C-alpha cells in the first residue's frame, strides 16, 4: 500500500474538520509548491540527476531551507535507489513520507502543550512586534476556556503603545480577565501580580504576553531572564512553555528570529501565524529541522478557531491534498 493511500485512509477515518482547515489554510502553498512538483513530474520520464536538481530549486523556493533541502534530497536519492523507482510520479509519496519523518525526528518532536494535570500552567509568549502574538494569546484563551479551563492573561508588553488595550479587547472577546498595570511598568512586576491573581482565583492557565523589542540580543535576554526569574520564584517549575510566535509570511526572516530567540531564552515551541497567507509553507520544516524546535500551533485563517495544534500528517495532507484525494481506493 502506498504512503498516500495510507494517509488518505487515515484522514478519511477522522471525523473532525481539522484536516479541512489544513487543506484550506495551505491553499497558497499547495498551489505554488505542489503544482510545481506536478509540472516537474510531468516533464521527466525518469528520475535522474536533472530531476533532483530542479526539485532542489522548488523546495528552496518553498522556504524549506537550504540545509534541509540538501538533506531531504539526499534521503530521496537513497530511497529512489533502494526502491528502484523509475517513474517520477512515484516520487510524490516519497517526498511526503520524508517530510513527515524529518518533522517527527529528533528529541523535540512532541507538538503537545505541557499542561499541568494539577495546579497552575504558565505559558510565556515571546516574539517581535507585528507577528500576531497578542492575537495568538487571545485565540488560545478562547480555546482553553471552551475546554472548561479557567484562564487569565498577563499584559507583560508594557512598552508598545496600545499593547495592553489590544490584549484587553481579546480578553473581552474570550470572556477572560486580563491582569495589567500602567504602560511603562516593569514587565516582571506585571508577571508577579498576574501569578498572585492566578493563584488566588485558582486559575488553570496563565497566558503571559511579553514585549516584542529586538534591538539587540543582550537586552532581550536580560529582560526575558528577569521575567522568568520572577515566574520561577512564585511557581518553581514554570514557565511550563515558552512559545515563540513567528509570522510565516516573512519566510527566512522568521528562521533568523527563531535563532535569535532560541539563543536568548529556552524556547520550547513555535506558533506559526498566517500560514494561510503564504505560498512558502515549507518554513515549517526548516524551523523544525534546523533548530530542533517543534511547531505547536499554526494559524490557518482569521477566525477564532483557525489557530490549530500542528499535526505533521495533516500538514502534508494540506500540501498534497489534490493528489492524495485522487489516489485510488
KOLLO-100459 format. One record per residue: z, y, x of N, C-alpha, C in turn; residue in three letters. Coordinates in steps of 0.05 Angstrom, whole numbers, padded with zeros to 5 digits, always signed. Atoms other than C-alpha are relative to their C-alpha. Layout:
ZYXZYXZYXALA;...
***
This chain:
+00000-00024+00017+00000+00000+00000+00000+00025+00018UNK;+00002-00024-00016-00020+00068+00028+00025+00018-00004UNK;-00023-00019+00002+00032+00122+00042-00003+00018-00024UNK;+00005-00017+00024+00000+00167-00011+00007-00015-00026UNK;-00005+00016+00024+00005+00111-00062+00030-00003-00004UNK;-00029+00003+00002+00079+00100-00047+00013+00026-00009UNK;-00011-00026+00006+00093+00175-00050-00007+00007-00029UNK;+00008-00005+00028+00054+00181-00116+00018-00015-00019UNK;-00017+00016+00017+00094+00124-00146+00028+00011-00002UNK;-00028-00011-00001+00160+00154-00123+00002+00026-00016UNK;-00001-00025+00014+00144+00223-00150-00003-00004-00030UNK;+00005+00004+00029+00119+00196-00217+00024-00012-00014UNK;-00024+00012+00011+00185+00159-00227+00022+00020-00005UNK;-00020-00021+00002+00224+00224-00223-00005+00017-00025UNK;+00003-00013+00026+00236+00258-00290+00004+00031+00002UNK;-00005-00029-00002+00256+00327-00264-00026+00016+00005UNK;+00024-00017-00004+00208+00386-00256-00002+00011+00028UNK;+00000-00011-00027+00224+00398-00183-00026-00004+00015UNK;+00025+00006-00013+00161+00364-00158-00022+00020-00009UNK;+00019-00019+00010+00120+00410-00203+00005+00028+00012UNK;-00007-00026-00012+00157+00470-00174-00011+00001+00029UNK;+00011+00001-00028+00138+00448-00103-00030+00002-00001UNK;+00030-00001+00003+00066+00436-00126-00009+00028-00006UNK;+00008-00027+00008+00061+00504-00159+00007+00020+00022UNK;-00008-00019-00020+00100+00541-00105-00016-00001+00026UNK;+00015+00004-00025+00058+00513-00048-00031+00003-00005UNK;+00029-00002+00007-00009+00530-00082-00016+00014+00022UNK;+00015-00015-00020-00029+00582-00030-00003-00016+00026UNK;+00002+00017-00024-00012+00536+00028-00019-00023-00004UNK;+00018+00023+00005-00047+00477-00004-00029+00009-00001UNK;+00027-00010+00001-00109+00518-00019-00011+00006+00028UNK;+00008-00007-00028-00110+00541+00054-00001-00025+00018UNK;-00003+00022-00019-00086+00480+00092-00015-00025-00008UNK;+00012+00025+00010-00107+00420+00050-00030+00002-00002UNK;+00029-00003+00004-00175+00449+00035-00015-00001+00027UNK;+00012+00000-00027-00189+00459+00110+00000-00029+00011UNK;+00000+00028-00009-00167+00388+00124-00021-00016-00014UNK;+00021+00013+00016-00213+00364+00068-00028+00005+00012UNK;+00026-00007-00012-00271+00402+00099-00004-00014+00026UNK;+00002+00014-00026-00255+00372+00167-00006-00030-00004UNK;+00005+00029+00006-00253+00301+00138-00029-00004-00009UNK;+00027+00003+00011-00319+00312+00102-00021+00005+00023UNK;+00019-00008-00022-00351+00340+00166-00005-00023+00020UNK;+00001+00021-00021-00336+00280+00211-00004-00028-00012UNK;+00004+00027+00008-00359+00208+00204+00019-00019+00013UNK;-00020+00016-00014-00309+00182+00254+00022+00018+00012UNK;-00023-00015-00011-00242+00202+00283-00003+00000+00030UNK;+00004-00002-00029-00256+00227+00354+00014+00024+00011UNK;-00014-00022-00013-00232+00279+00403-00006+00027-00013UNK;+00008-00025+00013-00272+00335+00370+00015+00003-00027UNK;-00015-00001+00026-00239+00317+00303+00029+00010+00005UNK;-00028-00007-00005-00169+00323+00333+00002+00030+00010UNK;-00001-00028-00009-00186+00390+00367-00002+00019-00024UNK;+00002-00017+00024-00207+00420+00300+00026-00002-00017UNK;-00025+00003+00015-00145+00391+00267+00023+00016+00013UNK;-00020-00017-00014-00102+00425+00320-00002+00029-00009UNK;+00004-00028+00008-00132+00492+00302+00010+00005-00029UNK;-00008-00003+00028-00120+00481+00227+00031+00000-00002UNK;-00029+00002+00001-00047+00462+00239+00013+00025+00012UNK;-00011-00025-00012-00034+00522+00285-00004+00024-00019UNK;+00004-00022+00019-00065+00569+00233+00018-00002-00024UNK;-00019+00004+00023-00017+00539+00181+00028+00005+00009UNK;-00026-00007-00011+00041+00562+00225+00018-00024+00006UNK;-00016+00024-00007+00063+00491+00243+00013+00005+00027UNK;-00011-00006-00026+00076+00519+00313-00013-00016+00022UNK;+00016+00012-00021+00041+00504+00378+00012-00026+00011UNK;-00013+00024-00012+00092+00455+00408+00001-00023-00020UNK;-00001+00021+00021+00099+00418+00342-00027-00012-00005UNK;+00027+00009+00005+00024+00414+00333-00008-00020+00023UNK;+00007+00018-00022+00015+00383+00403+00014-00027-00003UNK;-00016+00024+00004+00070+00333+00388-00012-00017-00023UNK;+00010+00013+00024+00042+00317+00319-00027-00013+00006UNK;+00027+00011-00005-00030+00307+00343+00002-00024+00019UNK;-00003+00023-00017-00007+00261+00399+00009-00024-00015UNK;-00010+00022+00017+00031+00219+00348-00023-00011-00018UNK;+00023+00008+00017-00031+00219+00303-00020-00017+00016UNK;+00019+00015-00016-00075+00195+00360+00010-00029+00005UNK;-00012+00027-00004-00027+00137+00374-00002-00017-00025UNK;+00000+00015+00025-00024+00118+00301-00029-00009-00007UNK;+00028+00006+00006-00100+00121+00293-00009-00023+00017UNK;+00007+00022-00018-00108+00076+00354+00013-00026-00008UNK;-00015+00024+00007-00054+00028+00332-00011-00013-00025UNK;+00010+00011+00025-00083+00020+00262-00030-00002+00000UNK;+00030+00002-00003-00155+00023+00287-00014+00015-00023UNK;+00012-00016+00021-00171+00079+00238-00026+00012+00009UNK;+00027-00011-00006-00245+00097+00238-00008+00022-00020UNK;+00007-00019+00021-00252+00134+00172+00018+00024-00001UNK;-00016-00024+00000-00228+00207+00175+00017+00003-00026UNK;-00014-00003+00026-00207+00202+00101+00028-00013+00001UNK;-00025+00014-00002-00151+00155+00121+00021+00016+00016UNK;-00018-00016-00017-00121+00209+00167+00019+00016-00018UNK;-00017-00016+00019-00094+00248+00106+00028-00011-00002UNK;-00026+00011+00005-00038+00200+00092+00016-00003+00025UNK;-00014+00003-00026-00022+00190+00166+00013+00027+00007UNK;-00011-00027-00005-00013+00266+00173+00025+00004-00017UNK;-00022-00003+00018+00033+00267+00113+00025-00015+00009UNK;-00022+00018-00009+00075+00209+00138+00013+00012+00025UNK;-00010-00011-00025+00082+00242+00207+00016+00026-00005UNK;-00014-00024+00007+00102+00309+00176+00028-00006-00010UNK;-00026+00008+00011+00158+00275+00138+00018-00011+00022UNK;-00016+00012-00022+00181+00235+00199+00010+00021+00019UNK;-00009-00022-00018+00183+00299+00242+00023+00014-00013UNK;-00021-00015+00014+00224+00334+00189+00026-00016-00001UNK;-00024+00016+00005+00272+00277+00177+00012-00011+00025UNK;-00011+00010-00026+00282+00260+00251+00022+00019+00010UNK;-00020-00017-00012+00338+00287+00294+00028-00003-00012UNK;-00028+00002+00008+00413+00298+00284+00006+00017-00024UNK;-00007-00019+00021+00410+00354+00233-00019-00003-00024UNK;+00020+00004+00021+00365+00322+00181+00010+00005-00028UNK;-00010-00002+00027+00411+00330+00122-00006+00027-00012UNK;+00005-00026+00014+00389+00383+00072+00022+00006-00020UNK;-00022-00004+00019+00454+00376+00032+00019+00022+00010UNK;-00019-00020-00007+00502+00434+00029+00028-00013+00002UNK;-00026+00012-00005+00571+00418+00056+00022+00011-00019UNK;-00020-00009+00020+00611+00430-00008+00025-00017+00003UNK;-00025+00014-00003+00684+00412-00002+00009-00014-00026UNK;-00009+00014+00025+00710+00359-00051+00024+00012-00013UNK;-00024-00014+00010+00775+00397-00057+00003+00027+00014UNK;-00005-00026-00013+00794+00469-00044-00025+00017+00001UNK;+00021-00021-00001+00750+00528-00026-00022-00007+00020UNK;+00023+00002-00018+00680+00523+00003-00010+00028+00006UNK;+00009-00027-00009+00660+00585+00044-00028-00003+00012UNK;+00027+00001-00011+00586+00596+00056-00008+00028+00009UNK;+00007-00026-00012+00564+00653+00103-00030+00002+00001UNK;+00029-00005+00000+00494+00683+00096-00006+00020+00022UNK;+00009-00019-00021+00460+00716+00156-00030+00003-00002UNK;+00029-00005+00000+00391+00745+00166-00006+00030+00000UNK;+00008-00028-00002+00354+00811+00177-00004+00011-00028UNK;+00004-00013+00026+00345+00862+00121-00029-00006-00010UNK;+00026+00002+00012+00288+00851+00073-00011-00029-00004UNK;+00009+00028+00002+00284+00774+00075+00007-00013-00026UNK;-00008+00012+00025+00315+00763+00007+00027-00013+00000UNK;-00027+00012-00003+00386+00748+00029+00018+00004-00025UNK;-00016-00005+00024+00421+00782-00030-00010-00014-00024UNK;+00012+00015+00022+00372+00752-00079+00007-00030+00001UNK;-00008+00028-00004+00386+00683-00050+00029-00005-00008UNK;-00028+00003+00007+00461+00693-00057+00003+00000-00030UNK;-00002-00002+00029+00452+00714-00130-00010-00025-00013UNK;+00011+00024+00012+00408+00654-00146+00018-00025+00004UNK;-00019+00022-00005+00457+00606-00113+00025+00002-00017UNK;-00023-00004+00018+00514+00637-00151-00006-00010-00028UNK;+00009+00009+00026+00475+00624-00215+00000-00030-00001UNK;+00003+00030-00001+00461+00552-00194+00028-00013-00001UNK;-00026+00013-00002+00533+00535-00176+00017+00005-00025UNK;-00014-00005+00024+00562+00569-00237-00009-00018-00023UNK;+00011+00018+00020+00516+00529-00282+00008-00029+00004UNK;-00010+00027-00006+00541+00467-00247+00030-00003-00005UNK;-00028+00001+00007+00611+00484-00270+00019+00009+00022UNK;-00017-00009-00022+00637+00514-00205+00009+00029-00005UNK;-00010-00028+00002+00680+00577-00202-00009+00014+00026UNK;+00013-00012-00024+00642+00624-00155+00009+00029+00002UNK;-00005-00028-00006+00659+00690-00122-00020+00009+00022UNK;+00018-00011-00020+00614+00736-00080+00016+00021+00017UNK;-00012-00019-00018+00636+00776-00019-00021+00019+00011UNK;+00020-00020-00008+00598+00841-00006+00005+00009+00029UNK;-00005-00006-00028+00601+00839+00070-00020+00017+00014UNK;+00020-00018-00012+00539+00880+00082+00008+00028-00008UNK;-00011-00026+00007+00575+00946+00083-00015+00023+00013UNK;+00014-00020-00015+00525+00983+00126-00026+00009-00014UNK;+00026-00007+00012+00459+00981+00088+00004+00015-00026UNK;-00003-00015+00024+00452+01033+00034-00010-00016-00024UNK;+00008+00015+00024+00452+01000-00034+00006-00029+00000UNK;-00004+00029-00002+00471+00931-00009+00022-00010-00019UNK;-00023+00007+00017+00537+00929-00046-00008+00000-00030UNK;+00009-00003+00028+00506+00954-00111-00020-00022-00007UNK;+00020+00022+00005+00449+00903-00104+00014-00026-00006UNK;-00015+00025+00004+00499+00846-00098+00014+00001-00027UNK;-00014-00002+00026+00537+00873-00159-00019-00006-00023UNK;+00020+00005+00021+00473+00871-00200-00004-00030-00003UNK;+00003+00030+00001+00464+00797-00182+00025-00013-00011UNK;-00025+00011+00011+00537+00785-00197+00001+00002-00030UNK;+00001-00004+00029+00528+00814-00267-00020-00020-00013UNK;+00020+00018+00010+00465+00772-00278+00011-00029-00001UNK;-00010+00027-00002+00501+00709-00257+00027-00004-00014UNK;-00026+00002+00012+00567+00725-00291+00021-00007+00021UNK;-00018+00007-00022+00603+00722-00223+00012+00026+00011UNK;-00013-00024-00011+00654+00772-00195-00007+00004+00029UNK;+00006-00008-00027+00639+00810-00131+00025+00014+00012UNK;-00022-00013-00014+00694+00827-00081-00012+00020+00020UNK;+00013-00021-00015+00677+00893-00048+00020+00021+00010UNK;-00014-00025-00008+00702+00955-00011-00020+00022+00002UNK;+00019-00023-00003+00672+01023+00003-00021-00006+00021UNK;+00020+00002-00021+00608+01028+00042+00010+00010+00027UNK;-00010-00007-00027+00621+01032+00117+00025-00014+00008UNK;-00024+00015-00006+00683+00989+00113-00006-00023+00020UNK;+00003+00022-00019+00694+00936+00167-00006-00026-00017UNK;+00007+00025+00015+00659+00872+00141+00022-00021+00001UNK;-00021+00020-00003+00716+00829+00167+00023+00006-00020UNK;-00021-00007+00020+00765+00867+00121-00009-00009-00028UNK;+00010+00009+00026+00720+00852+00061+00003-00031-00002UNK;-00003+00029+00000+00720+00778+00080+00029-00009-00004UNK;-00029+00006+00003+00796+00777+00085+00007+00003-00030UNK;-00006-00005+00028+00802+00808+00015-00013-00022-00018UNK;+00014+00019+00017+00750+00760-00013+00013-00027+00001UNK;-00013+00027-00003+00785+00698+00014+00027+00000-00015UNK;-00025-00002+00015+00852+00722-00014-00006-00002-00031UNK;+00008+00000+00029+00818+00734-00082-00009-00028-00008UNK;+00010+00027+00006+00784+00665-00079+00023-00019-00002UNK;-00023+00018+00001+00850+00631-00065+00017+00005-00025UNK;-00017-00007+00023+00889+00668-00119-00013-00008-00026UNK;+00014+00007+00025+00835+00654-00171-00009-00029+00000UNK;+00007+00028-00002+00826+00582-00148-00030-00004-00002UNK;+00029+00003+00000+00752+00591-00136-00008-00025+00016UNK;+00011+00024-00014+00710+00532-00114-00018+00009+00023UNK;+00019-00009-00020+00657+00571-00075+00001+00030+00004UNK;+00002-00029-00007+00656+00638-00038-00026+00004+00016UNK;+00025-00006-00013+00587+00664-00020+00002+00027+00013UNK;-00006-00024-00016+00591+00716+00035-00026+00013+00011UNK;+00023-00016-00011+00537+00769+00049+00009+00012+00026UNK;-00006-00013-00025+00533+00799+00118-00022+00021+00006UNK;+00020-00021-00007+00497+00859+00150-00024-00013+00014UNK;+00025+00011-00011+00425+00846+00170-00011+00015+00024UNK;+00010-00016-00023+00421+00891+00230-00006-00019+00024UNK;+00008+00016-00022+00386+00862+00290-00009+00017+00024UNK;+00008-00018-00022+00385+00919+00341+00002-00015+00026UNK;-00002+00017-00024+00410+00873+00396+00019-00023-00005UNK;-00014+00026+00005+00438+00803+00401+00030+00003+00005UNK;-00028-00003-00007+00504+00825+00433+00016+00011-00024UNK;-00015-00011+00023+00525+00869+00374+00001-00019-00023UNK;+00001+00019+00022+00502+00817+00324+00020-00022+00005UNK;-00018+00022-00007+00542+00763+00360+00029+00009-00004UNK;-00027-00010+00003+00605+00805+00363+00009+00004-00029UNK;-00006-00004+00028+00601+00824+00290+00005-00026-00015UNK;-00002+00025+00014+00589+00754+00265+00025-00016+00010UNK;-00023+00014-00010+00643+00725+00311+00026+00011-00012UNK;-00024-00013+00012+00694+00775+00284+00003-00009-00029UNK;-00001+00009+00028+00676+00757+00212+00009-00029-00002UNK;-00007+00029+00001+00681+00682+00227+00029-00004+00008UNK;-00029+00003-00008+00749+00691+00262+00018+00006-00023UNK;-00017-00007+00023+00778+00724+00200-00001-00022-00020UNK;+00004+00021+00020+00749+00670+00155+00016-00025+00010UNK;-00013+00025-00011+00775+00613+00201+00031+00003+00000UNK;-00029-00004+00000+00844+00644+00205+00012-00006-00028UNK;-00010+00004+00027+00851+00641+00129-00008-00028-00011UNK;+00009+00027+00008+00811+00576+00118-00010-00014+00025UNK;+00005+00010-00027+00814+00536+00183-00026-00014+00005UNK;+00025+00015-00005+00752+00492+00173-00024+00015-00010UNK;+00022-00016+00010+00709+00549+00146-00011+00018+00022UNK;+00018+00004+00023+00655+00574+00142-00012-00029+00001UNK;+00010+00027+00002+00630+00507+00117-00030-00002+00004UNK;+00029-00002-00006+00558+00530+00122-00005+00029+00010UNK;+00011-00026-00008+00524+00587+00159-00030-00002-00005UNK;+00028+00002+00008+00457+00596+00124-00016+00024+00008UNK;+00018-00022-00009+00402+00637+00157-00023+00002-00020UNK;+00021-00006+00020+00355+00669+00106-00024+00011+00015UNK;+00024-00009-00013+00283+00676+00130-00022+00004-00020UNK;+00023-00005+00018+00220+00704+00097-00024-00016+00011UNK;+00022+00018-00008+00165+00651+00100-00025+00015+00006UNK;+00025-00015-00003+00111+00704+00095-00003+00013+00028UNK;+00001-00013-00026+00129+00731+00164-00008-00020+00022UNK;+00011+00020-00018+00106+00666+00197+00016-00003+00026UNK;-00013+00005-00026+00122+00661+00272+00022+00019+00005UNK;-00022-00018-00003+00166+00722+00268+00026-00012-00011UNK;-00024+00013+00012+00213+00681+00224+00011-00020+00021UNK;-00009+00019-00021+00216+00630+00281+00015+00015+00022UNK;-00013-00017-00020+00235+00685+00330+00028+00008-00010UNK;-00026-00007+00012+00290+00709+00283+00019-00024+00001UNK;-00017+00024+00001+00316+00638+00276+00011-00006+00028UNK;-00009+00005-00027+00320+00630+00352+00023+00020+00007UNK;-00020-00021-00006+00359+00696+00358+00026-00006-00014UNK;-00025+00005+00015+00409+00679+00303+00013-00026+00009UNK;-00012+00025-00009+00418+00608+00329+00016+00005+00026UNK;-00015-00007-00025+00439+00638+00396+00025+00017-00006UNK;-00022-00018+00006+00484+00688+00362+00023-00013-00016UNK;-00021+00013+00017+00521+00642+00314-00009-00029-00006UNK;+00005+00028+00005+00525+00569+00294-00013-00004-00027UNK;+00015+00003+00025+00471+00567+00241-00002-00030-00007UNK;+00000+00028+00009+00477+00503+00200-00024-00007-00017UNK;+00022+00005+00017+00417+00511+00155-00017+00025-00005UNK;+00019-00021+00006+00357+00553+00135-00005+00002-00030UNK;+00011-00005+00027+00339+00585+00068-00026+00014+00005UNK;+00027-00011-00004+00264+00598+00069-00010+00012-00026UNK;+00008-00014+00025+00247+00651+00017-00030+00005+00000UNK;+00028-00009+00004+00178+00670-00011-00020-00020+00011UNK;+00019+00021-00008+00146+00603+00007-00025+00000-00017UNK;+00023-00001+00019+00102+00612-00054-00019+00023+00007UNK;+00016-00024-00005+00076+00678-00025-00016-00002+00026UNK;+00014+00002-00025+00045+00650+00039-00019-00024+00000UNK;+00018+00022-00003-00014+00607+00058+00007-00016+00025UNK;-00008+00013-00025+00023+00585+00121+00027-00014-00002UNK;-00025+00014+00005+00077+00538+00095+00008-00019+00021UNK;-00007+00018-00022+00075+00498+00159+00024+00009+00016UNK;-00023-00011-00014+00131+00543+00185+00025-00017-00005UNK;-00022+00018+00006+00180+00494+00151+00003-00021+00022UNK;+00000+00021-00020+00160+00440+00201+00006+00012+00028UNK;-00004-00013-00026+00160+00488+00261+00030+00006+00004UNK;-00029-00006-00002+00232+00511+00247+00016-00025+00004UNK;-00015+00025-00002+00257+00441+00237-00003-00014+00027UNK;+00006+00015-00025+00223+00411+00298+00008+00015+00025UNK;-00005-00015-00024+00231+00467+00348+00029+00009+00003UNK;-00028-00010-00001+00302+00489+00330+00020-00020-00009UNK;-00018+00021+00010+00331+00425+00300+00020+00011-00020UNK;-00017-00010+00022+00358+00464+00241-00013-00008-00027UNK;+00012+00008+00026+00347+00435+00171-00004+00024-00019UNK;+00004-00019+00022+00316+00477+00116+00014-00011-00024UNK;-00017+00011+00022+00366+00471+00060-00009+00010-00028UNK;+00011-00010+00025+00334+00515+00006-00026+00014+00005UNK;+00025-00015-00002+00265+00543-00007-00005+00016-00025UNK;+00007-00016+00023+00242+00599-00052-00028-00005-00009UNK;+00026+00008+00010+00184+00575-00095-00010+00018-00023UNK;+00008-00018+00021+00179+00634-00142+00022+00021-00005UNK;-00019-00022+00004+00216+00694-00171+00022-00006-00021UNK;-00019+00007+00022+00253+00660-00229+00027-00009+00012UNK;-00026+00006-00008+00327+00646-00225+00002-00029+00011UNK;-00002+00028-00008+00316+00570-00218-00022-00008+00019UNK;+00022+00006-00018+00258+00576-00169+00010-00004+00029UNK;-00011+00007-00026+00305+00570-00109+00009-00029-00002UNK;-00004+00029+00002+00305+00495-00097+00010-00012+00026UNK;-00008+00016-00023+00340+00447-00050-00025-00012+00013UNK;+00024+00009-00014+00289+00428+00003+00000-00031+00000UNK;+00005+00029+00000+00260+00358-00001-00026-00005+00015UNK;+00023+00003-00017+00212+00335+00053-00023-00014-00014UNK;+00021+00015+00014+00175+00286+00008-00014+00018-00021UNK;+00012-00018+00021+00166+00338-00048-00016+00022+00014UNK;+00015-00020-00015+00143+00388+00005-00028-00011+00007UNK;+00026+00012-00007+00088+00340+00029-00016-00004-00025UNK;+00014+00003+00025+00071+00325-00043-00013+00027-00008UNK;+00011-00026+00007+00062+00400-00054-00024+00008+00017UNK;+00022-00005-00018+00016+00404+00007-00025-00015-00007UNK;+00023+00018+00005-00028+00346-00014-00002-00010-00029UNK;-00002+00010+00027-00017+00342-00089-00027-00008-00012UNK;+00026+00007+00012-00090+00343-00108-00011-00027+00009UNK;+00009+00025-00011-00107+00286-00062+00017-00024-00009UNK;-00019+00021+00008-00044+00246-00079-00005-00008-00029UNK;+00004+00006+00028-00058+00251-00153-00026-00014-00006UNK;+00025+00014+00003-00128+00225-00143+00002-00029+00011UNK;-00004+00027-00011-00100+00163-00108-00001-00020-00022UNK;+00003+00020+00020-00118+00101-00146+00027-00015-00004UNK;-00025+00016+00006-00060+00065-00182-00004-00029+00007UNK;
***
